[in-house]
């Protein structure tokens, strides 16, 4: 409605669209590395190709496809929103970093919960898509660090979150809980750091899982 009436989009809309680019970069290629090979999985596993080559190549493909969008989408939405030049530049930087790490993150989640069976996507067409568990877990691992980074970026964010949690936890009559702002900041930083470290561990797991996987 804001876009139609004023020709601009709200700031949160620009952030959400950029976050979707980050999410899609991982979901498009690496969220079902094992299942995507379908009936050919046995031939792939018994070939000379290594897990490092398969996982690495798939991750690189996701990054290369996502990078142009990681620049274009936040620039376009940032200019069409109330975000300033500095905020738009930070949004571009964050989206680029996200696109570089999300395919690796998706690789580990997808090999942990692969799907080999096809599902019906239209009346007469079937396709192999990632499992619901992989979609859910991957989405959470993208959303939580992103939300934590956004919370830390806004000066009032940690304090407001601490007040909200204190209010919610104190709703039972017998409880009087005060959540410290420093605790919110510490948890948020831990989530951001975990979000940056997790893709490395995820890729390592995906490579090991691919090399050791047996479909029987």
C-alpha positions in Angstrom: 0.0 0.0 0.0 2.9 2.4 0.9 4.5 1.7 -2.5 1.3 2.3 -4.4 0.4 5.6 -2.6 3.8 7.2 -2.1 6.1 5.5 -4.5 8.3 4.3 -1.6 8.5 1.2 0.5 8.9 1.1 4.3 12.4 0.5 5.6 11.5 -2.9 7.0 10.3 -3.9 3.5 13.8 -3.2 2.1 15.3 -5.3 4.9 12.9 -8.1 4.5 13.5 -8.3 0.7 17.2 -8.3 1.2 16.8 -11.1 3.8 14.8 -13.1 1.3 17.7 -12.8 -1.2 20.0 -14.2 1.5 17.6 -17.1 2.3 17.0 -17.9 -1.4 20.7 -18.1 -2.2 21.0 -21.1 0.1 17.6 -22.7 -0.5 17.9 -22.6 -4.3 21.0 -24.9 -4.7 22.3 -26.4 -1.6 19.4 -27.3 0.7 19.1 -30.8 -0.8 22.5 -31.7 -2.2 22.0 -35.4 -1.7 18.4 -35.6 -2.8 18.9 -33.5 -5.9 20.9 -36.3 -7.5 17.8 -38.5 -7.3 18.3 -42.0 -8.9 21.8 -41.1 -9.9 23.0 -40.8 -6.3 24.6 -44.3 -6.2 26.6 -43.5 -9.3 27.7 -40.2 -7.9 28.7 -41.7 -4.6 30.8 -44.5 -6.2 32.5 -42.2 -8.7 35.9 -40.5 -8.2 34.3 -37.2 -7.3 34.8 -36.2 -3.7 32.4 -34.6 -1.3 34.6 -31.5 -1.2 34.2 -31.1 -4.9 30.5 -31.7 -5.0 29.6 -29.6 -2.0 32.1 -26.9 -2.8 30.9 -26.6 -6.4 27.3 -26.4 -5.3 28.0 -23.8 -2.7 30.0 -21.6 -5.2 27.2 -21.9 -7.7 24.7 -20.6 -5.1 27.0 -17.7 -4.2 27.7 -16.7 -7.8 24.0 -16.7 -8.6 23.0 -14.8 -5.5 25.7 -12.1 -5.5 24.2 -9.9 -8.3 20.9 -9.9 -6.5 22.7 -9.2 -3.2 23.8 -5.9 -4.7 20.8 -5.0 -6.9 18.0 -5.7 -4.5 19.2 -3.7 -1.4 20.4 -0.8 -3.6 17.0 -0.6 -5.4 14.9 -1.1 -2.2 17.1 1.2 -0.2 16.7 4.0 -2.7 13.0 3.4 -2.8 12.7 3.5 1.1 13.4 6.1 3.8 16.8 4.5 4.4 19.8 6.9 4.0 22.9 6.3 2.1 24.8 4.9 5.1 22.0 2.5 6.0 21.6 1.4 2.4 25.3 0.7 2.2 25.2 -1.4 5.4 22.2 -3.3 4.0 24.1 -4.1 0.8 27.2 -5.2 2.8 25.0 -7.4 5.1 23.2 -8.9 2.1 26.4 -9.7 0.3 27.9 -11.3 3.4 24.7 -13.3 3.9 24.6 -14.6 0.4 28.3 -15.7 0.7 27.5 -17.8 3.9 23.9 -19.0 3.4 24.7 -21.6 0.7 27.2 -23.2 3.0 24.8 -23.1 5.9 22.1 -24.8 3.7 24.5 -27.5 2.6 24.9 -29.0 6.1 21.2 -28.7 6.9 20.2 -30.3 3.6 22.5 -33.3 4.0 21.3 -33.7 7.6 17.7 -33.9 6.5 17.8 -35.0 2.8 14.7 -35.8 0.7 14.9 -38.3 -2.1 11.3 -38.9 -2.9 9.5 -36.5 -5.3 6.4 -34.6 -4.4 3.6 -33.3 -6.6 4.0 -29.6 -7.4 1.3 -29.3 -10.0 -1.5 -31.6 -11.2 0.8 -33.4 -13.6 4.3 -32.6 -12.5 6.5 -33.9 -9.7 9.8 -32.6 -8.3 12.3 -33.4 -5.6 12.3 -30.5 -3.2 14.0 -30.1 0.2 12.3 -31.6 3.2 10.1 -29.6 5.5 12.5 -30.1 8.4 15.4 -28.8 6.3 13.3 -25.7 5.2 12.3 -24.9 8.8 15.8 -25.4 10.4 17.5 -23.5 7.6 15.1 -20.6 7.9 15.7 -20.4 11.6 19.4 -20.4 11.2 19.1 -17.5 8.8 16.5 -15.5 10.7 18.0 -15.7 14.2 21.4 -14.2 13.4 19.8 -11.7 11.1 17.4 -10.6 13.8 20.2 -10.4 16.3 22.3 -8.2 14.0 19.3 -5.9 13.4 18.7 -5.7 17.2 22.3 -4.7 17.8 22.3 -2.1 15.0 19.4 -0.1 16.7 20.6 1.7 19.8 17.2 1.2 21.6 16.7 -2.4 20.4 18.4 -4.3 23.3 16.7 -2.1 25.9 13.3 -2.5 24.4 13.7 -6.3 24.1 14.9 -6.5 27.7 11.8 -4.5 28.8 9.5 -6.7 26.7 10.9 -10.0 28.0 10.8 -8.7 31.6 7.1 -7.8 31.2 6.3 -11.2 29.7 8.2 -13.2 32.2 6.6 -11.2 35.1 3.0 -12.0 33.9 2.6 -14.9 36.3 1.7 -13.4 39.7 4.5 -15.2 41.6 7.3 -14.0 39.4 9.1 -10.7 39.3 11.8 -11.0 36.6 14.0 -8.3 35.3 16.0 -9.1 32.2 19.2 -7.0 32.0 20.0 -5.2 28.8 23.6 -6.5 28.9 22.2 -10.0 28.8 20.3 -9.2 25.6 23.4 -7.7 24.1 25.5 -10.8 25.0 22.9 -13.2 23.6 22.6 -11.2 20.4 26.3 -11.1 19.8 26.5 -14.8 20.5 23.8 -15.4 17.8 25.6 -13.2 15.3 29.0 -14.9 15.9 27.3 -18.3 15.7 25.7 -17.3 12.4 29.1 -16.5 10.9 30.8 -19.6 12.3 28.0 -22.1 11.5 28.4 -22.1 7.7 32.0 -23.3 8.0 31.0 -26.1 10.4 28.0 -26.8 8.1 30.2 -27.2 5.0 32.6 -29.5 6.8 29.7 -31.7 8.0 28.2 -31.8 4.5 31.4 -32.9 3.0 31.9 -35.7 5.6 28.2 -36.7 5.2 28.5 -36.9 1.5 31.7 -39.0 1.6 30.2 -41.4 4.1 26.6 -41.6 2.9 25.3 -44.9 1.7 21.7 -45.0 0.2 21.1 -48.5 1.6 
